Amino acid sequence: MTRTTRPVSWIKAALKEFETFPEAAQSICLAALTISAEGGKADIAKPMLGLGSGVFEIALPFRGDAFRVVYAVQIAEEIWVVHAFRKKSTQGIKTPQREINLIKDRLKRLKEMLR
């Protein structure tokens, strides 16, 4: 029997940030990541446009805050979580540009590291 679940790896800074999320929010996001690792897509995960294919964002509205976990499914054998952040602003659903730039930078460095 072949194992279909892929390992989930974390960029250290993303994990550190993720650990500041409320426990219940962490559980929901981890469940969504597990669905991805098993080849599916959670309801709260959506493709992040403009960052290339295979980059997804888990968007979790939780107790007045919005939590985001960004992961890439096409970089290596595993699923890579590249960024996690709490979105304070309520300026619609747009991800702030500085977060986008950080994600792009981390994806680039990750690809170089895994080459």
BAZA-705099 format. One record per residue (C-alpha): residue number from 1; residue in one letter; x, y, z. Coordinates in steps of 0.2 Angstrom, whole numbers, plus 2048, in hexadecimal, padded with zeros to 3 digits. Example, Ala and Ser with C-alpha at 12.3 -4.5 7.8 and 13.67 -1.06 7.14 Angstrom:
// BAZA-705099
+-----+-----+------+-------+-----+
:   n : res : east : north :  up :
+-----+-----+------+-------+-----+
:   1 :   A :  83E :   7EA : 827 :
:   2 :   S :  844 :   7FB : 824 :
+-----+-----+------+-------+-----+
END
This chain:
// BAZA-705099
+-----+-----+------+-------+-----+
:   n : res : east : north :  up :
+-----+-----+------+-------+-----+
:   1 :   M :  800 :   800 : 800 :
:   2 :   T :  807 :   811 : 7FB :
:   3 :   R :  806 :   81F : 808 :
:   4 :   T :  7FD :   82D : 800 :
:   5 :   T :  7FF :   83A : 80F :
:   6 :   R :  80D :   846 : 80B :
:   7 :   P :  817 :   84D : 81A :
:   8 :   V :  813 :   85F : 81E :
:   9 :   S :  823 :   86A : 821 :
:  10 :   W :  824 :   87B : 828 :
:  11 :   I :  830 :   88A : 825 :
:  12 :   K :  835 :   88E : 837 :
:  13 :   A :  82F :   8A0 : 837 :
:  14 :   A :  81E :   89A : 831 :
:  15 :   L :  81D :   88D : 83F :
:  16 :   K :  822 :   89A : 84C :
:  17 :   E :  814 :   8A5 : 846 :
:  18 :   F :  807 :   897 : 845 :
:  19 :   E :  80B :   892 : 857 :
:  20 :   T :  804 :   8A3 : 85D :
:  21 :   F :  7F3 :   89F : 855 :
:  22 :   P :  7E5 :   89A : 862 :
:  23 :   E :  7E5 :   887 : 864 :
:  24 :   A :  7D4 :   885 : 85C :
:  25 :   A :  7DA :   88F : 84D :
:  26 :   Q :  7EA :   884 : 84C :
:  27 :   S :  7DF :   874 : 84D :
:  28 :   I :  7D4 :   87A : 83E :
:  29 :   C :  7E3 :   87F : 834 :
:  30 :   L :  7EC :   86F : 837 :
:  31 :   A :  7DD :   865 : 832 :
:  32 :   A :  7DC :   86E : 822 :
:  33 :   L :  7EF :   86B : 81F :
:  34 :   T :  7EC :   858 : 822 :
:  35 :   I :  7DF :   858 : 815 :
:  36 :   S :  7EB :   860 : 809 :
:  37 :   A :  7F9 :   853 : 80E :
:  38 :   E :  7EC :   845 : 80A :
:  39 :   G :  7EA :   84D : 7F8 :
:  40 :   G :  7DA :   856 : 7FB :
:  41 :   K :  7D5 :   869 : 7FE :
:  42 :   A :  7CD :   86F : 80D :
:  43 :   D :  7BE :   87B : 80C :
:  44 :   I :  7C8 :   889 : 814 :
:  45 :   A :  7D7 :   887 : 808 :
:  46 :   K :  7D7 :   890 : 7F8 :
:  47 :   P :  7E5 :   893 : 7EA :
:  48 :   M :  7EF :   8A3 : 7ED :
:  49 :   L :  7EE :   8AC : 7DD :
:  50 :   G :  7FE :   8B4 : 7D6 :
:  51 :   L :  80A :   8A9 : 7DF :
:  52 :   G :  80B :   89B : 7D2 :
:  53 :   S :  802 :   88B : 7D2 :
:  54 :   G :  801 :   880 : 7E1 :
:  55 :   V :  801 :   88D : 7EE :
:  56 :   F :  7F2 :   88D : 7FA :
:  57 :   E :  7EC :   898 : 808 :
:  58 :   I :  7E2 :   891 : 816 :
:  59 :   A :  7D6 :   8A0 : 81B :
:  60 :   L :  7CE :   89E : 82C :
:  61 :   P :  7C3 :   8AB : 834 :
:  62 :   F :  7C4 :   8A8 : 846 :
:  63 :   R :  7BD :   8B3 : 855 :
:  64 :   G :  7BE :   8C3 : 84C :
:  65 :   D :  7CF :   8C0 : 845 :
:  66 :   A :  7D5 :   8B8 : 834 :
:  67 :   F :  7E2 :   8AB : 834 :
:  68 :   R :  7EC :   8A6 : 825 :
:  69 :   V :  7F7 :   898 : 821 :
:  70 :   V :  800 :   897 : 810 :
:  71 :   Y :  807 :   887 : 80A :
:  72 :   A :  80E :   880 : 7FA :
:  73 :   V :  80A :   86F : 7F3 :
:  74 :   Q :  816 :   86E : 7E3 :
:  75 :   I :  827 :   872 : 7EA :
:  76 :   A :  82D :   861 : 7F0 :
:  77 :   E :  826 :   851 : 7F6 :
:  78 :   E :  81F :   859 : 805 :
:  79 :   I :  812 :   867 : 808 :
:  80 :   W :  81C :   877 : 80E :
:  81 :   V :  814 :   884 : 819 :
:  82 :   V :  81C :   894 : 815 :
:  83 :   H :  813 :   8A1 : 81F :
:  84 :   A :  806 :   8A2 : 82C :
:  85 :   F :  7FF :   8B3 : 832 :
:  86 :   R :  7F0 :   8BB : 83B :
:  87 :   K :  7E8 :   8C8 : 830 :
:  88 :   K :  7E2 :   8D6 : 83B :
:  89 :   S :  7DC :   8E2 : 82E :
:  90 :   T :  7CA :   8E0 : 829 :
:  91 :   Q :  7CD :   8E8 : 818 :
:  92 :   G :  7C5 :   8DB : 80E :
:  93 :   I :  7CD :   8CA : 80A :
:  94 :   K :  7DC :   8D1 : 801 :
:  95 :   T :  7EC :   8CA : 808 :
:  96 :   P :  7F8 :   8D9 : 80D :
:  97 :   Q :  806 :   8DC : 800 :
:  98 :   R :  814 :   8DA : 80D :
:  99 :   E :  80D :   8C8 : 811 :
: 100 :   I :  80D :   8C4 : 7FF :
: 101 :   N :  81F :   8CA : 7FD :
: 102 :   L :  824 :   8C0 : 80C :
: 103 :   I :  81B :   8B0 : 805 :
: 104 :   K :  824 :   8B3 : 7F4 :
: 105 :   D :  835 :   8B5 : 7FC :
: 106 :   R :  832 :   8A5 : 806 :
: 107 :   L :  82D :   89B : 7F7 :
: 108 :   K :  83C :   8A1 : 7ED :
: 109 :   R :  848 :   89C : 7FB :
: 110 :   L :  83F :   88C : 7FF :
: 111 :   K :  841 :   887 : 7EC :
: 112 :   E :  853 :   88B : 7EC :
: 113 :   M :  856 :   882 : 7FC :
: 114 :   L :  84E :   872 : 7F6 :
: 115 :   R :  856 :   872 : 7E5 :
+-----+-----+------+-------+-----+
END
